[in-house]
Amino acid sequence: MAAEAKVDPMHQFTIEPMFGSEAWELAGYNIAFTNSALWMAISAVALWVFVAGGMKRQLVPGRWQMAVESFTGFIDGMLEANVGKAGRKYVPYIFSLFMFILFANVLGLLPLGLVGVHPFTFTSHFTVTGVLAILSFSIVLIVGFWKHGIHFFSLFVPHGTPWPMIPIIFPIELISFMVRPFSLGLRLFVAMMAGHVLLEVLSSFVIDGWNAGIGFGLLVGLPSFVLMVGICALEILVAGIQAYVFALLTSLYINDAENLH
């Protein structure tokens, strides 16, 4: 009798030390090199290779150069549409942010388990997406106060607000503004985690179905496998959409800092 598949949908999110670094500590803090850090490094290197390979500046661009220029032009157009001409100086950051998240999301979906390599989607951890959100939010605050000084607080008082309503509107707008980094990081984290959990659950249906016999395999395993293929295609789309949404919302927040609206 075939053994029942024991699939833990949450095990794939476990952060584990690598290369014998379990006992690495500094000032009481564990600084072990983990699988999450490894895939962050892989994503960063992949991004660097992608950009470096597309910077040949050939008169007739090849496919690689055209791909890099297309993504750069896409980010440039998004910033110009949402921030204006002043948004051009943020192209390097938004481009890097968008591509880093995109590479992270897509690499985590590769079927590398077939060759014994287990990809880790670090964007499915709120600690990572939260840090990216805080970094973007910090840029917004620095730009806002650097460019407008104390007048930056006028962002929390919509134009035309009656004076008696300001004590009510101001704290509401301020709280809404301060929640932005939390919602920005949470959106990406939830979207990536949910998709991977669903795929893991469906994989357990496929394994258990075929282990139970040909009848259950055809009734449960086969439909689950077909659904997995569809979900994988959807997850690739979600990977791109979530990277775009993160970059777009960051651009909109930068617009608030630049233009106070």
Short mmCIF file of the C-alpha atoms (twelve columns), coordinates in Angstrom:
data_MODEL
# 
_entry.id   MODEL 
# 
loop_
_atom_site.group_PDB 
_atom_site.id 
_atom_site.type_symbol 
_atom_site.label_atom_id 
_atom_site.label_alt_id 
_atom_site.label_comp_id 
_atom_site.label_asym_id 
_atom_site.label_seq_id 
_atom_site.Cartn_x 
_atom_site.Cartn_y 
_atom_site.Cartn_z 
_atom_site.pdbx_PDB_model_num 
ATOM 1   C CA . MET A 1   0.000   0.000  0.000   1 
ATOM 2   C CA . ALA A 2   1.404   3.401  -1.012  1 
ATOM 3   C CA . ALA A 3   2.295   5.777  1.772   1 
ATOM 4   C CA . GLU A 4   0.074   8.778  2.230   1 
ATOM 5   C CA . ALA A 5   1.591   12.053 1.071   1 
ATOM 6   C CA . LYS A 6   2.506   14.227 3.997   1 
ATOM 7   C CA . VAL A 7   2.590   17.736 2.585   1 
ATOM 8   C CA . ASP A 8   2.949   20.681 4.921   1 
ATOM 9   C CA . PRO A 9   1.891   23.778 2.921   1 
ATOM 10  C CA . MET A 10  3.756   26.085 5.316   1 
ATOM 11  C CA . HIS A 11  7.072   24.192 5.323   1 
ATOM 12  C CA . GLN A 12  8.115   25.914 2.081   1 
ATOM 13  C CA . PHE A 13  8.251   29.240 3.944   1 
ATOM 14  C CA . THR A 14  10.629  28.004 6.654   1 
ATOM 15  C CA . ILE A 15  13.836  30.045 6.864   1 
ATOM 16  C CA . GLU A 16  16.776  27.714 7.395   1 
ATOM 17  C CA . PRO A 17  20.506  28.381 7.943   1 
ATOM 18  C CA . MET A 18  22.831  27.189 5.189   1 
ATOM 19  C CA . PHE A 19  26.463  26.189 4.743   1 
ATOM 20  C CA . GLY A 20  26.912  25.238 8.411   1 
ATOM 21  C CA . SER A 21  26.028  28.717 9.668   1 
ATOM 22  C CA . GLU A 22  23.498  27.597 12.310  1 
ATOM 23  C CA . ALA A 23  25.569  28.840 15.261  1 
ATOM 24  C CA . TRP A 24  26.659  32.166 13.795  1 
ATOM 25  C CA . GLU A 25  25.963  34.910 16.322  1 
ATOM 26  C CA . LEU A 26  27.031  38.514 16.738  1 
ATOM 27  C CA . ALA A 27  26.210  40.504 19.884  1 
ATOM 28  C CA . GLY A 28  23.534  37.942 20.743  1 
ATOM 29  C CA . TYR A 29  21.918  38.071 17.285  1 
ATOM 30  C CA . ASN A 30  21.916  35.162 14.873  1 
ATOM 31  C CA . ILE A 31  23.504  36.266 11.585  1 
ATOM 32  C CA . ALA A 32  23.354  32.894 9.833   1 
ATOM 33  C CA . PHE A 33  23.263  32.891 6.037   1 
ATOM 34  C CA . THR A 34  19.833  31.510 5.230   1 
ATOM 35  C CA . ASN A 35  17.967  30.186 2.222   1 
ATOM 36  C CA . SER A 36  16.096  33.503 2.124   1 
ATOM 37  C CA . ALA A 37  19.363  35.452 1.932   1 
ATOM 38  C CA . LEU A 38  20.626  33.076 -0.751  1 
ATOM 39  C CA . TRP A 39  17.654  33.698 -3.026  1 
ATOM 40  C CA . MET A 40  17.850  37.431 -2.397  1 
ATOM 41  C CA . ALA A 41  21.444  37.273 -3.598  1 
ATOM 42  C CA . ILE A 42  20.443  35.155 -6.606  1 
ATOM 43  C CA . SER A 43  17.713  37.681 -7.509  1 
ATOM 44  C CA . ALA A 44  20.149  40.591 -7.136  1 
ATOM 45  C CA . VAL A 45  22.748  38.858 -9.318  1 
ATOM 46  C CA . ALA A 46  20.104  37.958 -11.914 1 
ATOM 47  C CA . LEU A 47  19.015  41.607 -12.000 1 
ATOM 48  C CA . TRP A 48  22.631  42.783 -12.378 1 
ATOM 49  C CA . VAL A 49  23.273  40.313 -15.217 1 
ATOM 50  C CA . PHE A 50  20.037  41.324 -16.929 1 
ATOM 51  C CA . VAL A 51  20.905  45.018 -16.813 1 
ATOM 52  C CA . ALA A 52  24.599  44.540 -17.657 1 
ATOM 53  C CA . GLY A 53  23.753  42.388 -20.656 1 
ATOM 54  C CA . GLY A 54  21.421  45.041 -22.014 1 
ATOM 55  C CA . MET A 55  23.807  48.003 -21.740 1 
ATOM 56  C CA . LYS A 56  25.740  47.380 -24.960 1 
ATOM 57  C CA . ARG A 57  24.248  50.535 -26.536 1 
ATOM 58  C CA . GLN A 58  24.266  49.036 -30.015 1 
ATOM 59  C CA . LEU A 59  22.849  51.131 -32.835 1 
ATOM 60  C CA . VAL A 60  20.624  48.217 -33.775 1 
ATOM 61  C CA . PRO A 61  19.666  46.738 -30.391 1 
ATOM 62  C CA . GLY A 62  19.503  43.022 -29.911 1 
ATOM 63  C CA . ARG A 63  16.701  41.261 -28.060 1 
ATOM 64  C CA . TRP A 64  18.450  41.530 -24.681 1 
ATOM 65  C CA . GLN A 65  19.154  45.234 -25.033 1 
ATOM 66  C CA . MET A 66  15.633  45.799 -26.311 1 
ATOM 67  C CA . ALA A 67  14.193  43.988 -23.282 1 
ATOM 68  C CA . VAL A 68  16.160  46.166 -20.851 1 
ATOM 69  C CA . GLU A 69  15.259  49.339 -22.745 1 
ATOM 70  C CA . SER A 70  11.603  48.294 -22.843 1 
ATOM 71  C CA . PHE A 71  11.436  47.787 -19.087 1 
ATOM 72  C CA . THR A 72  13.316  51.042 -18.483 1 
ATOM 73  C CA . GLY A 73  11.003  52.920 -20.834 1 
ATOM 74  C CA . PHE A 74  7.997   51.358 -19.137 1 
ATOM 75  C CA . ILE A 75  9.140   52.562 -15.695 1 
ATOM 76  C CA . ASP A 76  10.079  55.983 -17.093 1 
ATOM 77  C CA . GLY A 77  6.639   56.349 -18.643 1 
ATOM 78  C CA . MET A 78  4.917   55.277 -15.427 1 
ATOM 79  C CA . LEU A 79  6.844   57.847 -13.379 1 
ATOM 80  C CA . GLU A 80  6.245   60.621 -15.873 1 
ATOM 81  C CA . ALA A 81  2.520   59.844 -15.897 1 
ATOM 82  C CA . ASN A 82  2.247   59.801 -12.108 1 
ATOM 83  C CA . VAL A 83  4.918   62.246 -10.944 1 
ATOM 84  C CA . GLY A 84  5.712   64.376 -13.966 1 
ATOM 85  C CA . LYS A 85  9.110   65.388 -15.296 1 
ATOM 86  C CA . ALA A 86  10.484  65.387 -11.747 1 
ATOM 87  C CA . GLY A 87  9.879   61.651 -11.616 1 
ATOM 88  C CA . ARG A 88  12.695  60.872 -14.048 1 
ATOM 89  C CA . LYS A 89  15.326  60.972 -11.304 1 
ATOM 90  C CA . TYR A 90  13.552  58.110 -9.546  1 
ATOM 91  C CA . VAL A 91  13.769  55.765 -12.546 1 
ATOM 92  C CA . PRO A 92  16.856  53.866 -11.241 1 
ATOM 93  C CA . TYR A 93  15.217  53.151 -7.888  1 
ATOM 94  C CA . ILE A 94  11.747  52.227 -9.193  1 
ATOM 95  C CA . PHE A 95  13.276  50.148 -11.984 1 
ATOM 96  C CA . SER A 96  15.485  48.260 -9.507  1 
ATOM 97  C CA . LEU A 97  12.563  47.794 -7.107  1 
ATOM 98  C CA . PHE A 98  10.229  46.519 -9.829  1 
ATOM 99  C CA . MET A 99  12.756  44.152 -11.395 1 
ATOM 100 C CA . PHE A 100 14.018  42.828 -8.045  1 
ATOM 101 C CA . ILE A 101 10.494  41.912 -6.945  1 
ATOM 102 C CA . LEU A 102 9.692   40.490 -10.390 1 
ATOM 103 C CA . PHE A 103 12.797  38.280 -10.405 1 
ATOM 104 C CA . ALA A 104 12.092  37.174 -6.828  1 
ATOM 105 C CA . ASN A 105 8.499   36.235 -7.651  1 
ATOM 106 C CA . VAL A 106 9.326   34.411 -10.879 1 
ATOM 107 C CA . LEU A 107 12.374  32.540 -9.533  1 
ATOM 108 C CA . GLY A 108 10.229  31.203 -6.706  1 
ATOM 109 C CA . LEU A 109 7.899   29.617 -9.265  1 
ATOM 110 C CA . LEU A 110 10.539  27.748 -11.263 1 
ATOM 111 C CA . PRO A 111 10.130  23.938 -11.089 1 
ATOM 112 C CA . LEU A 112 13.708  23.491 -9.879  1 
ATOM 113 C CA . GLY A 113 12.587  20.767 -7.473  1 
ATOM 114 C CA . LEU A 114 12.824  18.393 -10.444 1 
ATOM 115 C CA . VAL A 115 16.610  18.710 -10.264 1 
ATOM 116 C CA . GLY A 116 16.837  18.728 -6.480  1 
ATOM 117 C CA . VAL A 117 16.923  22.505 -5.985  1 
ATOM 118 C CA . HIS A 118 14.200  24.048 -3.858  1 
ATOM 119 C CA . PRO A 119 13.528  27.707 -4.754  1 
ATOM 120 C CA . PHE A 120 12.547  30.051 -1.953  1 
ATOM 121 C CA . THR A 121 10.132  32.926 -2.561  1 
ATOM 122 C CA . PHE A 122 11.369  35.497 -0.067  1 
ATOM 123 C CA . THR A 123 8.622   37.939 -1.070  1 
ATOM 124 C CA . SER A 124 6.246   35.583 0.753   1 
ATOM 125 C CA . HIS A 125 7.739   36.867 4.033   1 
ATOM 126 C CA . PHE A 126 6.397   40.096 5.486   1 
ATOM 127 C CA . THR A 127 9.805   40.907 6.973   1 
ATOM 128 C CA . VAL A 128 11.168  41.257 3.432   1 
ATOM 129 C CA . THR A 129 8.237   43.021 1.800   1 
ATOM 130 C CA . GLY A 130 7.934   45.234 4.894   1 
ATOM 131 C CA . VAL A 131 11.559  46.342 4.609   1 
ATOM 132 C CA . LEU A 132 11.069  47.161 0.920   1 
ATOM 133 C CA . ALA A 133 7.946   49.155 1.835   1 
ATOM 134 C CA . ILE A 134 9.735   51.018 4.633   1 
ATOM 135 C CA . LEU A 135 12.591  51.837 2.253   1 
ATOM 136 C CA . SER A 136 10.146  53.342 -0.255  1 
ATOM 137 C CA . PHE A 137 8.272   55.177 2.502   1 
ATOM 138 C CA . SER A 138 11.546  56.580 3.854   1 
ATOM 139 C CA . ILE A 139 12.335  58.025 0.439   1 
ATOM 140 C CA . VAL A 140 8.901   59.657 0.388   1 
ATOM 141 C CA . LEU A 141 9.459   61.252 3.806   1 
ATOM 142 C CA . ILE A 142 12.990  62.407 2.996   1 
ATOM 143 C CA . VAL A 143 11.944  63.938 -0.318  1 
ATOM 144 C CA . GLY A 144 8.822   65.504 1.180   1 
ATOM 145 C CA . PHE A 145 10.567  67.248 4.076   1 
ATOM 146 C CA . TRP A 146 13.693  68.070 2.037   1 
ATOM 147 C CA . LYS A 147 11.673  69.782 -0.698  1 
ATOM 148 C CA . HIS A 148 8.800   71.324 1.274   1 
ATOM 149 C CA . GLY A 149 9.946   71.459 4.888   1 
ATOM 150 C CA . ILE A 150 7.176   71.889 7.412   1 
ATOM 151 C CA . HIS A 151 4.778   72.661 4.551   1 
ATOM 152 C CA . PHE A 152 4.805   68.909 3.829   1 
ATOM 153 C CA . PHE A 153 2.163   68.553 6.545   1 
ATOM 154 C CA . SER A 154 -0.278  70.355 4.257   1 
ATOM 155 C CA . LEU A 155 -0.548  67.009 2.464   1 
ATOM 156 C CA . PHE A 156 -2.798  65.883 5.321   1 
ATOM 157 C CA . VAL A 157 -5.227  68.769 4.888   1 
ATOM 158 C CA . PRO A 158 -7.056  68.462 1.543   1 
ATOM 159 C CA . HIS A 159 -7.435  71.706 -0.354  1 
ATOM 160 C CA . GLY A 160 -10.670 73.505 0.515   1 
ATOM 161 C CA . THR A 161 -11.128 71.819 3.893   1 
ATOM 162 C CA . PRO A 162 -13.135 74.144 6.211   1 
ATOM 163 C CA . TRP A 163 -11.151 75.325 9.247   1 
ATOM 164 C CA . PRO A 164 -13.489 73.678 11.798  1 
ATOM 165 C CA . MET A 165 -12.937 70.311 10.069  1 
ATOM 166 C CA . ILE A 166 -9.127  70.449 10.082  1 
ATOM 167 C CA . PRO A 167 -8.713  68.966 13.624  1 
ATOM 168 C CA . ILE A 168 -10.768 65.961 12.451  1 
ATOM 169 C CA . ILE A 169 -9.439  65.568 8.907   1 
ATOM 170 C CA . PHE A 170 -5.744  66.013 9.762   1 
ATOM 171 C CA . PRO A 171 -5.368  62.974 12.106  1 
ATOM 172 C CA . ILE A 172 -7.435  60.805 9.759   1 
ATOM 173 C CA . GLU A 173 -5.220  61.698 6.780   1 
ATOM 174 C CA . LEU A 174 -2.074  61.297 8.888   1 
ATOM 175 C CA . ILE A 175 -3.061  57.808 10.057  1 
ATOM 176 C CA . SER A 176 -3.974  56.866 6.494   1 
ATOM 177 C CA . PHE A 177 -0.546  58.058 5.364   1 
ATOM 178 C CA . MET A 178 1.315   56.172 8.090   1 
ATOM 179 C CA . VAL A 179 -0.509  52.929 7.262   1 
ATOM 180 C CA . ARG A 180 0.795   53.015 3.694   1 
ATOM 181 C CA . PRO A 181 4.031   51.063 4.229   1 
ATOM 182 C CA . PHE A 182 2.135   48.369 6.131   1 
ATOM 183 C CA . SER A 183 -0.472  47.936 3.397   1 
ATOM 184 C CA . LEU A 184 2.198   48.107 0.678   1 
ATOM 185 C CA . GLY A 185 4.240   45.293 2.206   1 
ATOM 186 C CA . LEU A 186 1.201   43.249 3.271   1 
ATOM 187 C CA . ARG A 187 -0.326  43.218 -0.224  1 
ATOM 188 C CA . LEU A 188 2.734   41.621 -1.829  1 
ATOM 189 C CA . PHE A 189 3.318   39.213 1.050   1 
ATOM 190 C CA . VAL A 190 -0.266  37.911 1.094   1 
ATOM 191 C CA . ALA A 191 -0.502  37.527 -2.679  1 
ATOM 192 C CA . MET A 192 2.685   35.482 -2.946  1 
ATOM 193 C CA . MET A 193 2.045   33.339 0.129   1 
ATOM 194 C CA . ALA A 194 -1.536  32.502 -0.873  1 
ATOM 195 C CA . GLY A 195 -0.536  31.313 -4.327  1 
ATOM 196 C CA . HIS A 196 2.242   29.063 -3.058  1 
ATOM 197 C CA . VAL A 197 0.047   27.566 -0.341  1 
ATOM 198 C CA . LEU A 198 -2.639  26.765 -2.913  1 
ATOM 199 C CA . LEU A 199 -0.122  25.058 -5.203  1 
ATOM 200 C CA . GLU A 200 1.230   23.000 -2.304  1 
ATOM 201 C CA . VAL A 201 -2.273  21.886 -1.275  1 
ATOM 202 C CA . LEU A 202 -3.134  20.893 -4.850  1 
ATOM 203 C CA . SER A 203 0.105   18.926 -5.111  1 
ATOM 204 C CA . SER A 204 -0.937  16.913 -2.048  1 
ATOM 205 C CA . PHE A 205 -4.265  16.132 -3.771  1 
ATOM 206 C CA . VAL A 206 -2.379  14.897 -6.842  1 
ATOM 207 C CA . ILE A 207 -0.035  12.661 -4.828  1 
ATOM 208 C CA . ASP A 208 -2.712  11.297 -2.483  1 
ATOM 209 C CA . GLY A 209 -5.118  10.745 -5.364  1 
ATOM 210 C CA . TRP A 210 -2.730  8.590  -7.391  1 
ATOM 211 C CA . ASN A 211 -1.462  6.798  -4.277  1 
ATOM 212 C CA . ALA A 212 -5.048  5.767  -3.507  1 
ATOM 213 C CA . GLY A 213 -5.404  3.997  -6.838  1 
ATOM 214 C CA . ILE A 214 -6.236  4.592  -10.468 1 
ATOM 215 C CA . GLY A 215 -9.839  5.482  -9.695  1 
ATOM 216 C CA . PHE A 216 -9.010  8.234  -7.226  1 
ATOM 217 C CA . GLY A 217 -6.136  9.283  -9.467  1 
ATOM 218 C CA . LEU A 218 -8.492  9.970  -12.356 1 
ATOM 219 C CA . LEU A 219 -11.201 11.442 -10.141 1 
ATOM 220 C CA . VAL A 220 -9.034  13.621 -7.873  1 
ATOM 221 C CA . GLY A 221 -5.402  13.555 -8.963  1 
ATOM 222 C CA . LEU A 222 -5.857  14.414 -12.647 1 
ATOM 223 C CA . PRO A 223 -8.250  17.371 -12.147 1 
ATOM 224 C CA . SER A 224 -5.987  18.677 -9.381  1 
ATOM 225 C CA . PHE A 225 -2.974  18.467 -11.694 1 
ATOM 226 C CA . VAL A 226 -4.814  20.308 -14.463 1 
ATOM 227 C CA . LEU A 227 -5.856  22.954 -11.939 1 
ATOM 228 C CA . MET A 228 -2.232  23.211 -10.757 1 
ATOM 229 C CA . VAL A 229 -1.092  23.981 -14.306 1 
ATOM 230 C CA . GLY A 230 -3.710  26.723 -14.564 1 
ATOM 231 C CA . ILE A 231 -2.792  28.139 -11.147 1 
ATOM 232 C CA . CYS A 232 0.906   28.149 -12.130 1 
ATOM 233 C CA . ALA A 233 0.076   30.213 -15.222 1 
ATOM 234 C CA . LEU A 234 -2.011  32.547 -13.063 1 
ATOM 235 C CA . GLU A 235 0.820   32.836 -10.518 1 
ATOM 236 C CA . ILE A 236 3.220   33.953 -13.251 1 
ATOM 237 C CA . LEU A 237 0.739   36.697 -14.104 1 
ATOM 238 C CA . VAL A 238 0.346   37.572 -10.416 1 
ATOM 239 C CA . ALA A 239 4.142   37.738 -10.057 1 
ATOM 240 C CA . GLY A 240 4.275   40.484 -12.677 1 
ATOM 241 C CA . ILE A 241 1.171   42.291 -11.458 1 
ATOM 242 C CA . GLN A 242 2.356   42.423 -7.847  1 
ATOM 243 C CA . ALA A 243 5.751   43.819 -8.891  1 
ATOM 244 C CA . TYR A 244 3.941   46.435 -10.986 1 
ATOM 245 C CA . VAL A 245 1.497   47.336 -8.199  1 
ATOM 246 C CA . PHE A 246 4.349   47.764 -5.710  1 
ATOM 247 C CA . ALA A 247 6.238   50.028 -8.125  1 
ATOM 248 C CA . LEU A 248 3.091   51.940 -9.097  1 
ATOM 249 C CA . LEU A 249 2.032   52.670 -5.516  1 
ATOM 250 C CA . THR A 250 5.580   53.745 -4.670  1 
ATOM 251 C CA . SER A 251 5.423   56.146 -7.634  1 
ATOM 252 C CA . LEU A 252 2.118   57.551 -6.404  1 
ATOM 253 C CA . TYR A 253 3.535   58.056 -2.926  1 
ATOM 254 C CA . ILE A 254 6.568   59.805 -4.408  1 
ATOM 255 C CA . ASN A 255 4.162   62.065 -6.288  1 
ATOM 256 C CA . ASP A 256 2.695   63.118 -2.934  1 
ATOM 257 C CA . ALA A 257 6.190   64.048 -1.733  1 
ATOM 258 C CA . GLU A 258 7.076   65.906 -4.918  1 
ATOM 259 C CA . ASN A 259 3.822   67.693 -5.652  1 
ATOM 260 C CA . LEU A 260 1.872   67.527 -2.368  1 
ATOM 261 C CA . HIS A 261 -1.141  65.896 -3.999  1 
# 
